[in-house]
Amino acid sequence: MTSALPTAVLPTLPVVGSELRFPVRRVFCVGRNYAEHAREMGHDPDREPPFFFGKDAAALTTAARIPYPPATAELHHEVELVVALGEGGMNVAAAQARERIFGYAVGVDLTRRDLQAEAKRLGRPWYLAKSFLGAAPIGPVHPASAIGHPRAGAIRLSIGDTLRQSGDLAQMIWSIEEIIAILSTLDRLLPGDLIFTGTPAGVGPIHPGDHLIAAIADLDRLEVTIGRAEPLTT
């Protein structure tokens, strides 16, 4: 069979300490998984179960500089621990979830907050507020076989020398094992799936020229500079 277009290939991420690459299938995200962030967004973290949304795998980027996205005036940062699955499954018990994890990475969930707010106001989907090219800066994958399974430790994001977000992985409302178990009841998880596990309080706007530094426990920190918006062309 001859394809009408060049065949798409899975995006891949570098693996720390190896020449291997981690192939990414899908990107899942957990909403409001830190209590203080849930409250700053106007929600009660004690009353709602976890909910999920997605980003296209094409939204991932390992570039050191990314353009400010078009059609938005309010871009926000959200630093997150990212889980990389080496095995999948359905109805995975929380007690068996850890063995399916290949490793971990530092990620930033960039959000077009103005688009999201308008979509929420109108009761419409807010996919494009979360998923656009460059919407998911991410660092290399650290194999769990080398670093273990971080469940406590600092999670922070700074813009230049200004600290914006500061929390601890232990503050997650739903543990990573619980997240995997619950998500696996909604769809079959696949090897290569990523899960962004939520962000602590302190999310806020970023602008062209800002230099973001995201750091989590002992993982390699992620640095990315926001450039100017690229002009739209036909």
RAKAMO-V60142 format. One line per field, one symbol per residue. ss: DSSP state (@ for helix, = for strand, . for the rest). Layout:
ss=???
//
This chain:
ss=...........====.....===...=====..=@@@@@@..........=====.@@@==...===.......===.=======...=....@@@@@@@=========.==@@@@@@@@@@....@@@@.....===..===@@@@......======..=======@@@=...@@@@@@@@.....=....===.......===....======.....======.......
//
